[in-house]
Amino acid sequence: MSIEMMRAVLGWCSIINIGLFLWWFFAITILHDWVYRIHSKWFKLSVDKFNEIHYAGMAFFKIAIFFFNIVPYFALRIVG
């Protein structure tokens, strides 16, 4: 696989993952009560615990996007 192909793959992965992250953020922000009701049917969660889980998950996902998509993309931009 060429550097150009890897760069394109990482670029599209970044765009898709950022889109998923934004969708998650807006779903939790705008539809918080609805999402909480769905999850509380499956798991016994307080609102505070629900918010904590999603906040930690979003933080992990954002860091993973940065380190596994964006940093390698820019590294390939610098190299090639």
DORODO-95401 format. One line per field, with one value per residue (C-alpha): residue number from 1; z, y, x. Coordinates in Angstrom, 3 decimals, m for minus. Layout:
REM DORODO-95401
pos: c(NUM, ...);
zz: c(Z, ...);
yy: c(Y, ...);
xx: c(X, ...);
END
This chain:
REM DORODO-95401
pos: c(1, 2, 3, 4, 5, 6, 7, 8, 9, 10, 11, 12, 13, 14, 15, 16, 17, 18, 19, 20, 21, 22, 23, 24, 25, 26, 27, 28, 29, 30, 31, 32, 33, 34, 35, 36, 37, 38, 39, 40, 41, 42, 43, 44, 45, 46, 47, 48, 49, 50, 51, 52, 53, 54, 55, 56, 57, 58, 59, 60, 61, 62, 63, 64, 65, 66, 67, 68, 69, 70, 71, 72, 73, 74, 75, 76, 77, 78, 79, 80);
zz: c(0.000, m0.982, 1.268, m0.716, m0.204, 3.544, 3.793, 2.038, 4.267, 7.445, 6.217, 5.555, 8.824, 10.626, 8.923, 9.628, 13.262, 13.884, 12.360, 14.711, 17.651, 16.753, 16.306, 19.771, 21.283, 19.789, 20.677, 24.314, 24.379, 22.583, 23.214, 26.697, 28.394, 25.578, 25.437, 29.234, 29.229, 26.680, 28.616, 31.969, 30.654, 30.066, 32.984, 36.430, 36.068, 37.847, 35.718, 37.216, 36.417, 32.897, 32.298, 33.755, 31.505, 28.366, 29.262, 29.850, 26.677, 24.599, 26.068, 25.261, 21.743, 21.086, 22.269, 20.161, 17.054, 17.666, 18.250, 15.771, 12.877, 12.971, 14.225, 11.715, 8.944, 9.662, 10.071, 6.568, 5.281, 6.706, 5.423, 1.959);
yy: c(0.000, 3.361, 6.384, 8.237, 5.407, 5.224, 8.988, 8.795, 5.929, 7.751, 10.964, 9.244, 7.311, 10.615, 12.196, 9.203, 8.924, 12.660, 12.395, 9.530, 11.493, 14.549, 12.381, 10.873, 14.334, 15.774, 12.660, 12.923, 16.710, 17.066, 13.675, 13.067, 12.052, 9.725, 8.008, 7.703, 6.081, 3.497, 2.654, 2.592, m0.140, m2.379, m1.327, 0.108, 3.491, 6.779, 9.907, 10.869, 7.467, 7.590, 11.009, 9.850, 6.782, 8.774, 11.561, 9.051, 7.143, 10.299, 11.402, 8.013, 8.024, 11.558, 10.632, 7.448, 9.430, 11.844, 9.229, 6.538, 8.653, 12.290, 11.968, 9.213, 11.219, 14.282, 12.125, 10.769, 14.293, 15.339, 12.266, 12.081);
xx: c(0.000, 1.441, 1.840, m0.817, m3.288, m2.559, m2.960, m6.322, m7.480, m6.452, m8.068, m11.388, m11.186, m10.674, m13.666, m15.924, m14.813, m15.219, m18.692, m19.558, m18.176, m20.266, m23.366, m22.760, m22.211, m25.398, m27.409, m26.350, m26.752, m30.084, m31.716, m30.291, m33.555, m34.607, m31.198, m31.173, m34.625, m33.490, m30.326, m32.098, m34.410, m31.384, m29.160, m29.780, m28.097, m28.500, m28.448, m25.083, m23.561, m25.026, m23.456, m20.142, m20.013, m20.781, m18.366, m15.546, m16.433, m16.455, m13.124, m11.564, m13.020, m11.735, m8.235, m8.299, m9.306, m6.470, m3.762, m4.831, m6.151, m5.094, m1.494, m0.560, m2.262, m0.137, 2.969, 2.415, 1.793, 5.177, 7.052, 5.584);
END
